[in-house]
Amino acid sequence: MKLGFFTMPMHPPGRNLTQTLKEDREAVILADRLGFCEALIGEHATDVCESIPSCLTFIASVAFATEQIRLGSGTVNLPNNHPVQVAANVAMLDHLLEGRFLFGIGPGGLRSDMEALGNLDRDRNAMFVEAIDHILALWAGEPPYRLKGRFWDISTERTLIAPAGQGVMIRPYQQPHPPILVTVVVPHSKGLVAAARRGWKPVTANFLQPHWAATHYPMYEQGCAHGGHLADRSDWRVCKSIFVAEDDATARRYAKSVDGPYGFYFWNLLTKRRSAGGADIFKHDLQMPDEAVTVEYMLERLVIAGSPASVAEQILAFRERIGDFGTLLYCGHDWADPVLARRSMELMAERVMPQVDAAIARSV
């Protein structure tokens, strides 16, 4: 099992943005030093808690401070951006990283972004599909471009000066394009079937109950079969909120308290999902009343915390419930205690994963 990193990020309101951006950068740089295979970064334009408005800009800021780790968008919210800008910026970033880039895409999940950018009531799934189709066409096509769509028309016919480079799009470093990832939130996702049909790889969100997360790989298999692709569990990325300490008591105090950084994270998610009537994904039983979904309930069921041995055991139990997967994405949370937060990542890489891999090898 590979170990990766994912962060939205999520910081309490009132924290200094300069400081939290430094911490977010340090987390990715630390992940690189510890041998994490990849780091995916989210973006939200209108939120002081989820405070990275451009994941591509953030990734560029750590491109030359890292050496081995692959860096990815988690995700570029395509309806909120013009396809030409995304195609150009991603291609440039892929060159800066010399192929270490992963292109995570999505329709956008923050409702205030949608409202501010004028697409709250539009068909964002259709915008998402049209946007990625335009982006791929720009990378594969030759100028002048003649792309027609419902939401965007793209052309350089009137202004093309090909010998001087004008009207010509740059192409990515990786050909035909960087690997495309899609984050999956809903159970039994039909969107995942469509994505897998096109050869894109799934990332399961960290706030799904395990039995809902388990529905994703069968949908991925179905889509791969429709598209003529080979489904491989090693391509499945699963994100999880994890905290590791030297002892169980410290871990529980930090990660299971409603007043701690993990408590804030799940309170924030719950508050936002409830406002849109979307709390069902947090339930282990859909018959549960909404009021039973509390922060305490979510922390107990959705956070893995403990000593290295305990966390390894919990990860293996989680894997047993949802099935084998290729990459475990350690979810980044606010560094309320930077020493403990850094140590958790160190323990995860140096003591937890060797135990997990040894147990998987024994089972094989």
N, C-alpha and C positions, 0 to 999 in steps of 0.2 A: 504494500500500500504506500503510495506516495503521499507526502505531506506538503500542502500548499497553504495559502493565506488569502483571506478575503476580508475587506473592510468597506463599510458604506461611506464614511464612518458614522459614529453616533456619539456626540458629546453633549453634556448638559448645557442648557442655555446660560449665558453669562460667562462661560469660560472664554479666555482670551484666544481669538482665532489664530493669531501668530503662533502662540504656544501649541495649540492643538495641531496645527499644520506641521510644526516641527516634530511633534510626537508621532503623527501619522507617517511622516517620512522616516523617522527613526525605526518604526516598526517594520517597514518594508526593507530597510537597509539591514536590520538585525535578522530578518527572515532570510535574506540573501547569505549573510555570514553563517547562519546556522544550517544552511543546506536545504531550506524549503525550495520546492521545485518551481513554484509560481506564486504570484500575488495578483489578485484581481481587485480593482478599485471601483467603487460606485460613484455616482454623481447625482446631485440634486441642486437646482438653481435657486429655490426659494425656501430654504430651511437653514436656520442658524444652528440646528443640532446635527443634521446630516450635511456637513459644511464643506464638501468639495463640490463646487458647481461644474467643474470640468475634469473628468477623470483623465483625459488625454493630456491636459496641461500638467496635472499632478504627476502622471507617469513620466513626462519629459523632465520633471524636476529631479527624479531619482534615476534617470537613465544612465548617467555616468557615475553615479555613486554606488551602483550595483555591478556585479560581474557575471554571475551565472543564472540568477533567477529570471524566469520568464515573467513579463509584466503584461497585464491585460486589463481591458475595460470591463467593468462589471456592474452596469453595462453603459454603452452609449445609448441614450434614449432617443431613438431615431426620429419620432414625430416632432421632437423639440428642436431639431437641427435641419439645416438644408443639406441634401445629399451631396452636393458638390463640396461643401465645406468639410463634411465627414470624410469623404473619399480622399481629399487632398491632405487633411491633417493625419489621418491614419496611415496613409502611404509614407508621409514624411517621418512619422514616429517609428514605423517599421524599419526604415533605413537607419534612423538614429540608434535603434536597438539591434541593428544587423540581424533581424529575424527573431529576436526574443519577444515579439509582440503577439498577444492573443486578442482577437477581436470579439469581445462580448457585446451582444446587441439585445435590445428589448424595446417594447412599446412605451416604456415609462410608467413608473408606479406611484409617483407623488402627485396628488390631485392639485395641490397649489401650483406646481409647475405647469400642469395642463391648463389650469385656468389662466395663469399669467401669460402663457404663450399662445392662448387662443384656441386650444384644441380639446378642452374639457368635454365638449358635446359632439366632437367629431368622431369618425370611425378610426380610432388610433391603430387598430390592428391592420386595417387596410393601408393606412399611412406607413406603418412599419414595413409591410411587405413591399410597397412601392418604393420606399426609400432604399431598402437593401438591394432590390432589383436594379435601381438606377446606379447605385454605388458599384455593384459588380459589373454592370454594363460599361461604366466609365473606365474601370480598370482593364476590361477586356477589349474595348472598342478602339476604333481609330478616329481621330478628328477629321472633319468637324462632327460633333456629337448631335444626334437628332433623337432625343428621348422625349416621348410624350406620355403624360400620366394624368391621373385624376387630380393630383395635388401639386405636382411639379412638372414643368416642361423645361428641358435643359438643352441648350444649343450653343455652339460657338461658330455657327455657319457665317454670320455676318461679320465676324471680327477675326477669323482665323488668319494668322500669318505663320504657317508651320515652320519655315526655315528659321524664323526668329524665336520660335518657341511659344508664341502667343496663341492661346486657345487650345493648348495641349495639356492634358492632365498627367501628372506624375503617377507612376505605377508603384505598388508596394515592393519591398525587398523580397518577400516570400511570394513565390509564384505558384498558382495564379493569384493567390491572396493569402493573408494570414488565416490560421484556423479560426472558424467561427463558432462561438459558444452562445448558448441561450440559457438564461436563468429560468427555472421552472418553479412556480409557486403553487398552482392549483393541483389537486389530486386528479388522476386520470386525464391528464392534460392532452386535449386534442391538438393544441398548438405545438406540443412536443412531437406529436406524430408528423405534423407538417414540416417541422424543423429537421427531424431525423431523415425524412424523405430527401431533403436537400443536402444531407451529409454533415449537418451541424451537430455539435456535441452538447449534452445537457449538464447544467449545474443545478442541483437541488438545493433549495433555500434552507437555511438553518432553523427556521421557526415553524417547520412542519412537524406534526406528530409522526413518529416512525412508521405507523401503518399507512399514512398518506404518502410519505416519502417512498415507500415500497412500491407504490403504483407507477412510479416514473419509468423504471427500466422496462417493464412490459410495453409501455407506450413507445419508448425509444426503439425497442425491437420491432414493433409493428411498423413504425415509420421507416426504419432501415430496410425492412423487407419490401415495402412499397417502392423505395427508391433504388433498390438493387445494391444496397450497401451491407457490409458485414457488421452486425452488431457485436460490440466487444465491451464487456464490463469494465475493462481498463480505461475506457473513454468516459466513464461516468464519474463526475465530480460531485461530491456531497459536502455541503457546508454544515458546520456544527459549532455551537457556542461551547467553548471548553476553557476551563481554568485549572492549572496544575500548581500545587504548592508542595512544600516539603512534607506537610502533614495534612490530614483530612480536616482538622478543625480550622486551620487557617484558610483552606480552600473554601470551606462552607461559609465562613464568616464573610469572605470577600465576594463570592459569586452567587450565594443563595440568599443574600439579604436584599429586601426590597429597597433599602436605602443605598445599596452599593451600585457600582457601575453596570453590572448585569441586570440588576433590578430596574435601573433607569432605562436601559435599552429596551427591555420587554414592556415596561410601562408605556414608553413612547410608541412602540409598535402597536400595542393593544389600543391605545387612545386613537391612533390614526385609523386603524382597521375598523374599530367600532364606529367611528364617525361615518364610514362608508358602508356599514352593515356587513363587514367581511371578517367577523371574528370566528367563523366556523373552522377555518384552517388550524386554529389553535386547539381545537377540541379533540380528545381521543374518542369521544362518542358524540355524534351529532344530535342526540336527544338531550344533551346537557343544556340547561338554560344558560343564556348569555352571561347572566350575573355570576355564574359559577366559574367563569373564566377570569381568574384573578392573576395578578402578577405573581403571587406565591405559587399558584397552580402551575404557571408557565415555567417558573424557575425550577420547580421540582421535576417537571417532565421534559423540559427542553434543554437544560444545561447539564453538561457533564463536568463535574468538579471533584477534586480529591487529590490524594497523593499520586505519584507516578504509577504505582501498582494498581490503585483503585481506578484511575482514569483509563489505563490500558484495558482493564477488565470491562469497564463500561463501554468503551469503544468496540470491543469484540462482541459484546452483547448487542449493541446497536447494529453492528454489521450482520449479526445472526438474524436480526429481525427484518432488515431491509434487503439483504442479499449482498453479494460481493460487489465492490466498486473500486475504481482505480486510484482516486485521489481524495483524501480527506482535507477539506479546506478549514483551517483553524480561523474562526471568526474574530476579527479585531474588535475590541471594546475600548471604551475610554480608559486612559491610564490614571485612574483615581490614585493609585499608588504605583508610581513608575518602577520602583524596585521590584515589587511583586509581579507587575505586568511583564517586565522583561524576563524575570526568572521563570514565569509560567511558559513563555515561548522557549526558553532554553531547556527546561525540563521536558517539554513536549517533544522537542527534536532529539535530545540526547538520551532520555531515559524512557519515555513512553513509547515512541515509535519502534525502538529496538525490541521491546517486549511484544508489541502488537505484531510485528513482522515475524518474530520467532514463533508466536502462537499460530499465525496463519501458515507458516511453513510446516509446522508439526501437523496441522489439520490436513494439509495437502498430502 
